[in-house]
Amino acid sequence: MGKTVALLKRELMAYFSSPLAYVILTAFLFINGYVFALIVGYLNDPRTPPMAAFKLLFGGTIFFWLMLLFVLPVITMRLIAEERRSGTLEVLLTSPVSETQVVISKFLAALAFYLFLWLPTVIYVLLLARYSKVEVGPVVAGYLGIALLGVLFLAIGTLTSALVKNQIVAAVFAFALLLVVFSLGLVENLVSGGVLKEALGYMNLWEHMDDFSKGIVDTRHVVYLISGAGFFLFLATRALEASKGR
């Protein structure tokens, strides 16, 4: 546990000492703030039917998904690929730490940075609460959904970073794989009945976030996101083990 914490601190220092982290933070907050302003303006239109602002902010628009699909691969692209490119991965793997500890520490650092990106958006809640009634349950569930979605997406990015030595290639692979995972549930309506349709519906991330934004914490969604993340982290660990053997 102590070694994992030490590696985690090392990764967090690498994140926050990099100019890229602040570029990501600035771009993320700018886009999020712009989308929030559009949502508030849309809801203030008298012709707009009543709806919760956070239902739109938490996965209710394509902007949310595009932002995650592009930003999360950038967050994870350097995790292992940069170590492999610079030659420090071999040194790290020959030190008294396991491949699992390396993968988990890097993943947790990426998750911590991802959650840090969302922290300033709490201001949106405070702003809305000042001028209207805000239901706490859906807001908390929405942030939980965002965190769990990040767990899955970041695990996928960790895997792609473990497979290649070029950061850009890792980001492109992560984007492609995330797009596949995101699209699986969207083709549900193209399938007629049967087990396949039910399985695709279970993987529909848009519906997952829709439930979370309504304050519904369905254990099936939680299990899918966490077990999916565990599967991709397991593959990342095996990829590191294969690298050590070569």
HELIX and SHEET records of a PDB file:
HELIX    1   1 GLY A    2  PHE A   16  1                                  15    
HELIX    2   2 PRO A   19  ASN A   44  1                                  26    
HELIX    3   3 ALA A   53  LEU A   57  1                                   5    
HELIX    4   4 ILE A   62  THR A   76  1                                  15    
HELIX    5   5 ALA A   81  SER A   86  1                                   6    
HELIX    6   6 THR A   88  THR A   94  1                                   7    
HELIX    7   7 GLU A   99  TRP A  118  1                                  20    
HELIX    8   8 LEU A  119  THR A  121  5                                   3    
HELIX    9   9 VAL A  122  TYR A  131  1                                  10    
HELIX   10  10 VAL A  136  LEU A  163  1                                  28    
HELIX   11  11 GLN A  167  LEU A  184  1                                  18    
HELIX   12  12 GLY A  185  LEU A  190  5                                   6    
HELIX   13  13 GLY A  194  TYR A  202  1                                   9    
HELIX   14  14 LEU A  205  SER A  213  1                                   9    
HELIX   15  15 THR A  219  GLY A  245  1                                  27    
END                                                                             
